[in-house]
């Protein structure tokens, strides 16, 4: 029997003894039933990827999947290689395979959601991040990513709830404060929006987007000097928002 078989047959081809899929060798005659070096190949591929030898890692993972198409980790790792190379459609297919094989593999669900997000498919991204939270409701990164996907899908009320949840679990998610400010600004709650933008800008030096929104809010409040100060601070970082502050 070839050593590239990753899953044991139901019976040993040499002696006919019954076998289970997880058996590496026959208990009766000792014949190898599947690839005895699969784990070593996976470790070598992971090492190659960590060292930046992506082509070598890809070849190793593809060899594993030729022998074991349902190998959860190999599918996930190969998906990640393709994701970081910008081949998002290919990455998505490998992530989908990983979660099909292991429905509770939370990292694969998360990475699948990120891939869908970058492909612009917010509905699928939302579905993936919701699945993460079904598995682990305290998965803070999934709350934040779900909030982003909901935000871009126009589901602002639920997005706000998820952003709030994310900063309860991880207060340092500063962009969550920024997006909460945007949502509250759109809802007309300018005081809450202003507080969110102030916090975001104060905690992240050079957070120009928050300065831009603060300038707009302060102009609407009649605080022209305050608006111009926000724009001046934005210029310090070389990203002046293209907005005119009316003196009327």
ZABA-265140 format. One record per residue: x, y, z of N, C-alpha, C in turn; residue in one letter. Coordinates in steps of 0.02 Angstrom, whole numbers, m for minus. Layout:
% residues N
+--------+--------+--------+--------+--------+--------+--------+--------+--------+--------+
!   n_px !   n_py !   n_pz !  ca_px !  ca_py !  ca_pz !   c_px !   c_py !   c_pz ! residu !
+--------+--------+--------+--------+--------+--------+--------+--------+--------+--------+
!      X !      Y !      Z !      X !      Y !      Z !      X !      Y !      Z !      A !
...
+--------+--------+--------+--------+--------+--------+--------+--------+--------+--------+
***
This chain:
% residues 248
+--------+--------+--------+--------+--------+--------+--------+--------+--------+--------+
!   n_px !   n_py !   n_pz !  ca_px !  ca_py !  ca_pz !   c_px !   c_py !   c_pz ! residu !
+--------+--------+--------+--------+--------+--------+--------+--------+--------+--------+
!     42 !    m60 !      0 !      0 !      0 !      0 !     44 !     63 !      0 !      X !
!     24 !    112 !    m39 !     63 !    174 !    m42 !     62 !    210 !     24 !      X !
!    118 !    243 !     40 !    121 !    278 !    104 !     88 !    346 !    102 !      X !
!     54 !    362 !     46 !     23 !    428 !     43 !    m50 !    426 !     62 !      X !
!    m74 !    370 !     88 !   m143 !    365 !    111 !   m149 !    394 !    180 !      X !
!   m192 !    444 !    188 !   m197 !    479 !    252 !   m251 !    450 !    297 !      X !
!   m301 !    417 !    268 !   m354 !    388 !    307 !   m352 !    313 !    298 !      X !
!   m356 !    277 !    355 !   m351 !    204 !    351 !   m411 !    174 !    316 !      X !
!   m401 !    121 !    278 !   m458 !     87 !    247 !   m498 !     49 !    300 !      X !
!   m557 !     25 !    281 !   m598 !    m12 !    329 !   m566 !    m79 !    347 !      X !
!   m529 !   m107 !    300 !   m494 !   m170 !    314 !   m423 !   m167 !    288 !      X !
!   m378 !   m200 !    323 !   m308 !   m202 !    302 !   m303 !   m239 !    236 !      X !
!   m271 !   m208 !    186 !   m265 !   m242 !    121 !   m218 !   m302 !    123 !      X !
!   m178 !   m309 !    176 !   m133 !   m366 !    180 !   m166 !   m426 !    214 !      X !
!   m196 !   m416 !    273 !   m223 !   m473 !    311 !   m298 !   m472 !    317 !      X !
!   m330 !   m417 !    299 !   m403 !   m415 !    301 !   m433 !   m397 !    368 !      X !
!   m391 !   m380 !    417 !   m417 !   m361 !    483 !   m454 !   m295 !    480 !      X !
!   m504 !   m288 !    522 !   m542 !   m226 !    524 !   m499 !   m168 !    549 !      X !
!   m511 !   m107 !    521 !   m473 !    m48 !    539 !   m519 !     11 !    551 !      X !
!   m496 !     58 !    591 !   m532 !    120 !    602 !   m497 !    176 !    565 !      X !
!   m532 !    231 !    547 !   m501 !    284 !    508 !   m440 !    316 !    541 !      X !
!   m438 !    314 !    609 !   m382 !    346 !    644 !   m323 !    300 !    654 !      X !
!   m328 !    237 !    634 !   m272 !    190 !    642 !   m216 !    207 !    593 !      X !
!   m155 !    208 !    618 !    m97 !    219 !    575 !    m71 !    153 !    547 !      X !
!    m80 !     99 !    584 !    m56 !     35 !    560 !   m103 !    m20 !    584 !      X !
!   m100 !    m77 !    550 !   m143 !   m133 !    566 !   m121 !   m166 !    631 !      X !
!   m168 !   m177 !    676 !   m152 !   m208 !    740 !   m135 !   m281 !    733 !      X !
!   m155 !   m312 !    677 !   m142 !   m384 !    668 !    m75 !   m396 !    635 !      X !
!    m60 !   m363 !    580 !      1 !   m379 !    543 !     53 !   m322 !    544 !      X !
!     34 !   m263 !    570 !     81 !   m208 !    576 !     90 !   m166 !    514 !      X !
!     51 !   m178 !    462 !     59 !   m139 !    400 !     37 !    m66 !    410 !      X !
!     76 !    m19 !    383 !     56 !     51 !    386 !     m5 !     61 !    342 !      X !
!    m55 !     95 !    370 !   m118 !    105 !    335 !   m126 !    177 !    309 !      X !
!    m88 !    222 !    336 !    m90 !    291 !    312 !    m22 !    323 !    322 !      X !
!    m16 !    383 !    298 !     48 !    417 !    298 !     76 !    424 !    369 !      X !
!    130 !    391 !    382 !    159 !    394 !    449 !    196 !    459 !    462 !      X !
!    206 !    499 !    410 !    246 !    560 !    416 !    203 !    623 !    408 !      X !
!    137 !    616 !    414 !     93 !    673 !    402 !    106 !    729 !    452 !      X !
!    113 !    712 !    515 !    125 !    763 !    566 !    191 !    799 !    554 !      X !
!    242 !    761 !    535 !    307 !    792 !    521 !    303 !    839 !    462 !      X !
!    266 !    820 !    411 !    258 !    863 !    352 !    222 !    928 !    371 !      X !
!    172 !    922 !    414 !    136 !    981 !    436 !    183 !   1027 !    475 !      X !
!    222 !   1000 !    519 !    268 !   1040 !    558 !    319 !   1075 !    513 !      X !
!    345 !   1039 !    463 !    392 !   1070 !    417 !    360 !   1127 !    378 !      X !
!    298 !   1116 !    357 !    263 !   1169 !    320 !    251 !   1230 !    364 !      X !
!    232 !   1219 !    426 !    221 !   1274 !    473 !    286 !   1312 !    485 !      X !
!    341 !   1276 !    492 !    406 !   1308 !    502 !    426 !   1349 !    441 !      X !
!    414 !   1322 !    382 !    431 !   1359 !    321 !    390 !   1423 !    316 !      X !
!    326 !   1419 !    333 !    283 !   1478 !    330 !    306 !   1530 !    381 !      X !
!    324 !   1508 !    441 !    347 !   1555 !    493 !    412 !   1589 !    473 !      X !
!    453 !   1555 !    434 !    516 !   1584 !    412 !    510 !   1624 !    347 !      X !
!    449 !   1628 !    321 !    438 !   1667 !    261 !    449 !   1630 !    196 !      X !
!    459 !   1565 !    200 !    469 !   1525 !    139 !    401 !   1499 !    115 !      X !
!    361 !   1545 !     88 !    292 !   1529 !     73 !    284 !   1476 !     18 !      X !
!    327 !   1480 !    m33 !    321 !   1431 !    m87 !    335 !   1360 !    m61 !      X !
!    385 !   1354 !    m20 !    401 !   1289 !      9 !    345 !   1265 !     55 !      X !
!    318 !   1311 !     95 !    262 !   1293 !    139 !    202 !   1271 !     98 !      X !
!    187 !   1307 !     44 !    130 !   1290 !      2 !    137 !   1220 !    m28 !      X !
!    197 !   1206 !    m53 !    208 !   1140 !    m82 !    198 !   1085 !    m30 !      X !
!    223 !   1097 !     30 !    215 !   1047 !     83 !    142 !   1037 !    102 !      X !
!    104 !   1091 !    107 !     33 !   1086 !    125 !     m7 !   1053 !     69 !      X !
!      9 !   1070 !      7 !    m26 !   1039 !    m49 !    m13 !    964 !    m50 !      X !
!     48 !    944 !    m33 !     64 !    873 !    m32 !     23 !    838 !     23 !      X !
!     16 !    871 !     80 !    m25 !    843 !    134 !    m97 !    835 !    111 !      X !
!   m124 !    886 !     76 !   m194 !    883 !     56 !   m205 !    834 !     m2 !      X !
!   m154 !    819 !    m40 !   m161 !    765 !    m89 !   m172 !    699 !    m54 !      X !
!   m139 !    690 !      3 !   m146 !    628 !     41 !   m206 !    630 !     88 !      X !
!   m221 !    689 !    113 !   m275 !    696 !    163 !   m316 !    758 !    147 !      X !
!   m362 !    755 !     99 !   m400 !    815 !     78 !   m439 !    848 !    135 !      X !
!   m456 !    810 !    186 !   m496 !    836 !    241 !   m453 !    857 !    301 !      X !
!   m388 !    866 !    290 !   m345 !    885 !    346 !   m361 !    957 !    367 !      X !
!   m388 !    963 !    427 !   m413 !   1028 !    451 !   m359 !   1082 !    451 !      X !
!   m303 !   1068 !    484 !   m251 !   1118 !    492 !   m217 !   1135 !    425 !      X !
!   m207 !   1085 !    383 !   m175 !   1098 !    319 !   m219 !   1144 !    276 !      X !
!   m285 !   1133 !    277 !   m330 !   1177 !    240 !   m328 !   1248 !    267 !      X !
!   m329 !   1253 !    333 !   m328 !   1320 !    363 !   m262 !   1356 !    349 !      X !
!   m207 !   1322 !    357 !   m142 !   1354 !    346 !   m133 !   1374 !    272 !      X !
!   m155 !   1331 !    227 !   m148 !   1348 !    157 !   m193 !   1407 !    140 !      X !
!   m252 !   1409 !    170 !   m295 !   1467 !    161 !   m262 !   1531 !    184 !      X !
!   m227 !   1528 !    240 !   m193 !   1587 !    266 !   m136 !   1609 !    221 !      X !
!   m100 !   1561 !    192 !    m47 !   1579 !    145 !    m76 !   1618 !     86 !      X !
!   m130 !   1592 !     58 !   m160 !   1625 !      0 !   m190 !   1693 !     20 !      X !
!   m218 !   1697 !     81 !   m247 !   1760 !    103 !   m194 !   1815 !    105 !      X !
!   m136 !   1799 !    133 !    m84 !   1850 !    140 !    m51 !   1867 !     74 !      X !
!    m63 !   1826 !     23 !    m39 !   1841 !    m44 !    m92 !   1879 !    m84 !      X !
!   m150 !   1890 !    m55 !   m202 !   1927 !    m88 !   m249 !   1884 !   m131 !      X !
!   m239 !   1818 !   m130 !   m283 !   1773 !   m169 !   m343 !   1755 !   m125 !      X !
!   m388 !   1803 !   m117 !   m442 !   1795 !    m68 !   m492 !   1741 !    m86 !      X !
!   m507 !   1734 !   m150 !   m555 !   1683 !   m170 !   m529 !   1613 !   m155 !      X !
!   m465 !   1602 !   m170 !   m435 !   1537 !   m156 !   m432 !   1526 !    m80 !      X !
!   m412 !   1577 !    m43 !   m408 !   1572 !     30 !   m476 !   1553 !     58 !      X !
!   m529 !   1584 !     32 !   m597 !   1570 !     56 !   m614 !   1496 !     49 !      X !
!   m596 !   1467 !     m8 !   m612 !   1397 !    m19 !   m578 !   1352 !     32 !      X !
!   m515 !   1365 !     48 !   m480 !   1324 !     97 !   m508 !   1334 !    168 !      X !
!   m525 !   1395 !    185 !   m556 !   1407 !    250 !   m624 !   1372 !    255 !      X !
!   m662 !   1374 !    201 !   m727 !   1340 !    201 !   m718 !   1265 !    211 !      X !
!   m667 !   1237 !    181 !   m654 !   1166 !    189 !   m636 !   1151 !    262 !      X !
!   m596 !   1194 !    292 !   m575 !   1183 !    362 !   m635 !   1183 !    408 !      X !
!   m682 !   1231 !    399 !   m739 !   1233 !    445 !   m790 !   1178 !    429 !      X !
!   m791 !   1155 !    367 !   m835 !   1099 !    351 !   m811 !   1035 !    386 !      X !
!   m745 !   1026 !    389 !   m717 !    968 !    421 !   m722 !    974 !    497 !      X !
!   m711 !   1035 !    524 !   m711 !   1046 !    596 !   m757 !   1106 !    612 !      X !
!   m822 !   1094 !    620 !   m871 !   1148 !    628 !   m859 !   1193 !    688 !      X !
!   m820 !   1171 !    737 !   m806 !   1213 !    796 !   m735 !   1241 !    796 !      X !
!   m703 !   1240 !    738 !   m635 !   1268 !    731 !   m642 !   1343 !    726 !      X !
!   m641 !   1377 !    783 !   m660 !   1447 !    787 !   m614 !   1493 !    747 !      X !
!   m549 !   1478 !    748 !   m502 !   1521 !    711 !   m515 !   1519 !    636 !      X !
!   m533 !   1460 !    611 !   m549 !   1455 !    539 !   m612 !   1494 !    523 !      X !
!   m662 !   1491 !    566 !   m723 !   1532 !    556 !   m705 !   1606 !    555 !      X !
!   m662 !   1627 !    602 !   m642 !   1697 !    605 !   m605 !   1718 !    542 !      X !
!   m557 !   1678 !    521 !   m518 !   1695 !    462 !   m561 !   1694 !    399 !      X !
!   m610 !   1649 !    398 !   m657 !   1648 !    342 !   m697 !   1712 !    340 !      X !
!   m718 !   1735 !    399 !   m754 !   1799 !    402 !   m713 !   1857 !    378 !      X !
!   m649 !   1858 !    397 !   m604 !   1912 !    375 !   m596 !   1910 !    299 !      X !
!   m589 !   1850 !    272 !   m583 !   1843 !    199 !   m645 !   1869 !    164 !      X !
!   m704 !   1849 !    188 !   m766 !   1874 !    158 !   m770 !   1950 !    164 !      X !
!   m750 !   1977 !    221 !   m751 !   2049 !    232 !   m708 !   2085 !    180 !      X !
!   m648 !   2060 !    169 !   m604 !   2093 !    120 !   m627 !   2081 !     48 !      X !
!   m667 !   2032 !     38 !   m697 !   2022 !    m28 !   m759 !   2065 !    m38 !      X !
!   m780 !   2100 !     15 !   m838 !   2143 !     10 !   m904 !   2108 !     20 !      X !
!   m903 !   2046 !     42 !   m965 !   2009 !     53 !   m982 !   2011 !    128 !      X !
!  m1018 !   2064 !    147 !  m1030 !   2075 !    218 !  m1079 !   2025 !    247 !      X !
!  m1126 !   2001 !    208 !  m1174 !   1952 !    234 !  m1139 !   1888 !    254 !      X !
!  m1094 !   1864 !    212 !  m1057 !   1803 !    230 !  m1009 !   1816 !    288 !      X !
!   m979 !   1875 !    289 !   m934 !   1893 !    344 !   m974 !   1893 !    410 !      X !
!  m1033 !   1923 !    409 !  m1075 !   1924 !    469 !  m1091 !   1854 !    492 !      X !
!  m1107 !   1811 !    444 !  m1124 !   1741 !    461 !  m1065 !   1707 !    495 !      X !
!  m1005 !   1717 !    469 !   m946 !   1685 !    498 !   m930 !   1711 !    568 !      X !
!   m935 !   1776 !    577 !   m919 !   1804 !    643 !   m973 !   1785 !    694 !      X !
!  m1035 !   1780 !    673 !  m1088 !   1756 !    718 !  m1073 !   1684 !    740 !      X !
!  m1048 !   1644 !    693 !  m1032 !   1575 !    711 !   m976 !   1574 !    763 !      X !
!   m927 !   1618 !    756 !   m875 !   1622 !    808 !   m905 !   1635 !    876 !      X !
!   m953 !   1681 !    879 !   m982 !   1700 !    944 !  m1029 !   1647 !    970 !      X !
!  m1057 !   1606 !    926 !  m1095 !   1548 !    950 !  m1049 !   1499 !    986 !      X !
!   m988 !   1491 !    960 !   m940 !   1446 !    990 !   m911 !   1475 !   1054 !      X !
!   m895 !   1541 !   1052 !   m865 !   1574 !   1111 !   m892 !   1645 !   1114 !      X !
!   m943 !   1658 !   1156 !   m973 !   1725 !   1160 !   m924 !   1778 !   1185 !      X !
!   m868 !   1759 !   1213 !   m819 !   1807 !   1239 !   m762 !   1820 !   1189 !      X !
!   m769 !   1797 !   1129 !   m717 !   1806 !   1078 !   m718 !   1879 !   1056 !      X !
!   m677 !   1920 !   1088 !   m681 !   1992 !   1079 !   m668 !   2015 !   1008 !      X !
!   m619 !   1985 !    974 !   m604 !   2005 !    905 !   m663 !   1992 !    859 !      X !
!   m701 !   1940 !    873 !   m759 !   1925 !    831 !   m814 !   1977 !    842 !      X !
!   m822 !   2001 !    904 !   m870 !   2055 !    916 !   m852 !   2116 !    874 !      X !
!   m788 !   2133 !    875 !   m766 !   2193 !    838 !   m774 !   2184 !    763 !      X !
!   m753 !   2126 !    738 !   m759 !   2114 !    666 !   m832 !   2109 !    644 !      X !
!   m874 !   2079 !    686 !   m945 !   2077 !    670 !   m973 !   2147 !    668 !      X !
!   m953 !   2189 !    715 !   m976 !   2258 !    716 !   m957 !   2294 !    651 !      X !
!   m894 !   2285 !    629 !   m872 !   2317 !    567 !   m914 !   2294 !    507 !      X !
!   m925 !   2228 !    503 !   m964 !   2202 !    447 !  m1036 !   2228 !    449 !      X !
!  m1066 !   2230 !    508 !  m1133 !   2258 !    515 !  m1134 !   2332 !    496 !      X !
!  m1082 !   2368 !    516 !  m1077 !   2440 !    500 !  m1077 !   2449 !    424 !      X !
!  m1037 !   2411 !    389 !  m1032 !   2419 !    316 !  m1093 !   2391 !    280 !      X !
!  m1130 !   2348 !    315 !  m1193 !   2322 !    286 !  m1251 !   2369 !    300 !      X !
!  m1238 !   2423 !    337 !  m1291 !   2472 !    352 !  m1334 !   2455 !    411 !      X !
!  m1316 !   2403 !    448 !  m1355 !   2381 !    507 !  m1326 !   2416 !    568 !      X !
!  m1339 !   2481 !    573 !  m1302 !   2523 !    620 !  m1320 !   2511 !    693 !      X !
!  m1383 !   2496 !    708 !  m1402 !   2486 !    777 !  m1368 !   2425 !    806 !      X !
!  m1369 !   2371 !    769 !  m1336 !   2311 !    794 !  m1260 !   2319 !    794 !      X !
!  m1235 !   2356 !    745 !  m1163 !   2369 !    743 !  m1142 !   2406 !    807 !      X !
!  m1183 !   2455 !    827 !  m1167 !   2493 !    888 !  m1165 !   2447 !    948 !      X !
!  m1212 !   2401 !    953 !  m1212 !   2354 !   1008 !  m1149 !   2311 !   1009 !      X !
!  m1127 !   2289 !    951 !  m1068 !   2247 !    947 !  m1004 !   2287 !    962 !      X !
!  m1001 !   2350 !    940 !   m944 !   2392 !    957 !   m941 !   2402 !   1033 !      X !
!   m998 !   2414 !   1064 !  m1000 !   2422 !   1136 !   m977 !   2359 !   1171 !      X !
!   m998 !   2302 !   1146 !   m977 !   2238 !   1176 !   m901 !   2230 !   1168 !      X !
!   m875 !   2249 !   1111 !   m803 !   2239 !   1099 !   m761 !   2281 !   1146 !      X !
!   m783 !   2343 !   1161 !   m742 !   2385 !   1206 !   m751 !   2366 !   1279 !      X !
!   m806 !   2332 !   1295 !   m811 !   2305 !   1363 !   m759 !   2251 !   1373 !      X !
!   m752 !   2209 !   1322 !   m703 !   2154 !   1327 !   m632 !   2177 !   1315 !      X !
!   m624 !   2226 !   1270 !   m557 !   2250 !   1251 !   m559 !   2326 !   1243 !      X !
!   m550 !   2364 !   1298 !   m556 !   2437 !   1294 !   m508 !   2470 !   1246 !      X !
!   m452 !   2436 !   1232 !   m401 !   2468 !   1188 !   m420 !   2465 !   1114 !      X !
!   m477 !   2438 !   1097 !   m500 !   2440 !   1027 !   m523 !   2511 !   1011 !      X !
!   m475 !   2555 !    996 !   m490 !   2626 !    988 !   m535 !   2640 !    928 !      X !
!   m527 !   2601 !    875 !   m568 !   2613 !    816 !   m641 !   2596 !    829 !      X !
!   m654 !   2556 !    880 !   m723 !   2544 !    899 !   m755 !   2609 !    923 !      X !
!   m717 !   2647 !    962 !   m743 !   2712 !    984 !   m756 !   2758 !    925 !      X !
!   m710 !   2757 !    876 !   m719 !   2799 !    817 !   m784 !   2780 !    780 !      X !
!   m795 !   2717 !    768 !   m854 !   2696 !    731 !   m918 !   2710 !    772 !      X !
!   m913 !   2702 !    838 !   m971 !   2719 !    879 !   m987 !   2794 !    872 !      X !
!   m935 !   2835 !    866 !   m946 !   2906 !    854 !   m981 !   2919 !    788 !      X !
!   m960 !   2884 !    736 !   m991 !   2892 !    670 !  m1065 !   2874 !    673 !      X !
!  m1080 !   2818 !    705 !  m1150 !   2796 !    710 !  m1192 !   2847 !    749 !      X !
!  m1165 !   2870 !    805 !  m1203 !   2917 !    845 !  m1210 !   2985 !    809 !      X !
!  m1159 !   3003 !    771 !  m1165 !   3064 !    731 !  m1221 !   3058 !    680 !      X !
!  m1225 !   3001 !    647 !  m1278 !   2990 !    598 !  m1347 !   2990 !    630 !      X !
!  m1349 !   2968 !    693 !  m1413 !   2967 !    729 !  m1431 !   3035 !    757 !      X !
!  m1385 !   3084 !    753 !  m1398 !   3150 !    778 !  m1381 !   3160 !    851 !      X !
!  m1350 !   3111 !    882 !  m1330 !   3116 !    952 !  m1260 !   3145 !    954 !      X !
!  m1256 !   3211 !    944 !  m1191 !   3243 !    935 !  m1148 !   3243 !    997 !      X !
!  m1178 !   3249 !   1055 !  m1138 !   3248 !   1116 !  m1103 !   3181 !   1127 !      X !
!  m1140 !   3127 !   1117 !  m1110 !   3060 !   1124 !  m1058 !   3049 !   1069 !      X !
!  m1072 !   3073 !   1009 !  m1025 !   3066 !    954 !   m961 !   3104 !    970 !      X !
!   m968 !   3165 !    996 !   m909 !   3206 !   1012 !   m866 !   3171 !   1064 !      X !
!   m898 !   3142 !   1115 !   m859 !   3107 !   1167 !   m821 !   3048 !   1138 !      X !
!   m853 !   3012 !   1093 !   m820 !   2954 !   1062 !   m761 !   2975 !   1020 !      X !
!   m769 !   3029 !    980 !   m714 !   3052 !    937 !   m657 !   3081 !    980 !      X !
!   m675 !   3116 !   1033 !   m623 !   3144 !   1077 !   m582 !   3088 !   1109 !      X !
!   m617 !   3035 !   1131 !   m581 !   2980 !   1162 !   m535 !   2946 !   1111 !      X !
!   m562 !   2933 !   1052 !   m523 !   2900 !   1000 !   m461 !   2941 !    982 !      X !
!   m471 !   3006 !    973 !   m414 !   3049 !    953 !   m364 !   3057 !   1010 !      X !
!   m389 !   3061 !   1072 !   m345 !   3070 !   1129 !   m301 !   3009 !   1141 !      X !
!   m329 !   2950 !   1130 !   m292 !   2888 !   1144 !   m247 !   2867 !   1086 !      X !
!   m263 !   2889 !   1025 !   m224 !   2871 !    966 !   m198 !   2934 !    933 !      X !
!   m137 !   2952 !    948 !   m108 !   3014 !    922 !   m109 !   3012 !    845 !      X !
!   m134 !   3065 !    815 !   m136 !   3067 !    743 !   m196 !   3034 !    712 !      X !
!   m248 !   3021 !    751 !   m308 !   2990 !    725 !   m348 !   3045 !    689 !      X !
!   m330 !   3055 !    626 !   m354 !   3113 !    587 !   m428 !   3109 !    574 !      X !
!   m455 !   3050 !    564 !   m527 !   3044 !    549 !   m568 !   3072 !    606 !      X !
!   m548 !   3057 !    668 !   m585 !   3084 !    725 !   m581 !   3160 !    727 !      X !
!   m522 !   3187 !    711 !   m514 !   3260 !    710 !   m560 !   3292 !    658 !      X !
!   m566 !   3259 !    600 !   m610 !   3284 !    548 !   m682 !   3288 !    573 !      X !
!   m705 !   3233 !    604 !   m774 !   3232 !    629 !   m784 !   3284 !    685 !      X !
!   m734 !   3291 !    728 !   m739 !   3342 !    780 !   m744 !   3412 !    750 !      X !
!   m707 !   3424 !    696 !   m710 !   3489 !    663 !   m781 !   3502 !    637 !      X !
!   m811 !   3452 !    607 !   m879 !   3460 !    580 !   m929 !   3473 !    636 !      X !
!   m923 !   3435 !    691 !   m969 !   3443 !    747 !   m962 !   3512 !    778 !      X !
!   m900 !   3534 !    788 !   m889 !   3599 !    820 !   m910 !   3657 !    775 !      X !
!   m901 !   3647 !    711 !   m927 !   3699 !    665 !  m1003 !   3704 !    670 !      X !
!  m1037 !   3645 !    674 !  m1110 !   3645 !    680 !  m1132 !   3677 !    746 !      X !
!  m1091 !   3673 !    796 !  m1106 !   3703 !    861 !  m1090 !   3777 !    863 !      X !
!  m1060 !   3802 !    809 !  m1042 !   3872 !    806 !   m973 !   3887 !    834 !      X !
!   m936 !   3834 !    852 !   m869 !   3842 !    880 !   m819 !   3841 !    822 !      X !
!   m814 !   3896 !    786 !   m770 !   3898 !    727 !   m697 !   3892 !    747 !      X !
!   m678 !   3924 !    802 !   m609 !   3920 !    825 !   m591 !   3848 !    843 !      X !
!   m637 !   3814 !    876 !   m625 !   3744 !    894 !   m619 !   3700 !    832 !      X !
!   m661 !   3714 !    782 !   m657 !   3675 !    720 !   m591 !   3685 !    685 !      X !
!   m569 !   3748 !    682 !   m505 !   3762 !    649 !   m446 !   3731 !    687 !      X !
!   m451 !   3728 !    753 !   m399 !   3697 !    793 !   m394 !   3622 !    776 !      X !
!   m451 !   3589 !    767 !   m450 !   3519 !    748 !   m416 !   3510 !    680 !      X !
!   m432 !   3553 !    633 !   m401 !   3549 !    567 !   m326 !   3564 !    570 !      X !
!   m307 !   3612 !    613 !   m236 !   3627 !    620 !   m198 !   3567 !    646 !      X !
!   m227 !   3533 !    695 !   m195 !   3474 !    723 !   m190 !   3418 !    671 !      X !
!   m242 !   3415 !    629 !   m240 !   3364 !    576 !   m183 !   3378 !    527 !      X !
!   m170 !   3443 !    513 !   m117 !   3461 !    466 !    m48 !   3439 !    492 !      X !
!    m41 !   3436 !    557 !     23 !   3416 !    586 !     42 !   3345 !    565 !      X !
!     m7 !   3307 !    546 !      7 !   3238 !    526 !      4 !   3230 !    450 !      X !
!      2 !   3287 !    414 !      7 !   3285 !    342 !    m53 !   3257 !    306 !      X !
!   m111 !   3257 !    340 !   m171 !   3229 !    309 !   m229 !   3277 !    320 !      X !
!   m222 !   3337 !    295 !   m273 !   3388 !    307 !   m339 !   3369 !    276 !      X !
!   m392 !   3363 !    315 !   m458 !   3349 !    285 !   m478 !   3406 !    239 !      X !
!   m506 !   3390 !    183 !   m526 !   3440 !    134 !   m596 !   3465 !    152 !      X !
!   m598 !   3509 !    201 !   m661 !   3537 !    221 !   m651 !   3611 !    238 !      X !
!   m697 !   3652 !    217 !   m692 !   3724 !    231 !   m733 !   3738 !    294 !      X !
!   m705 !   3777 !    339 !   m740 !   3794 !    400 !   m770 !   3863 !    390 !      X !
!   m836 !   3865 !    385 !   m871 !   3928 !    372 !   m866 !   3974 !    433 !      X !
!   m860 !   4039 !    420 !   m860 !   4088 !    475 !   m928 !   4121 !    482 !      X !
!   m976 !   4099 !    444 !  m1042 !   4129 !    448 !  m1082 !   4100 !    506 !      X !
+--------+--------+--------+--------+--------+--------+--------+--------+--------+--------+
***
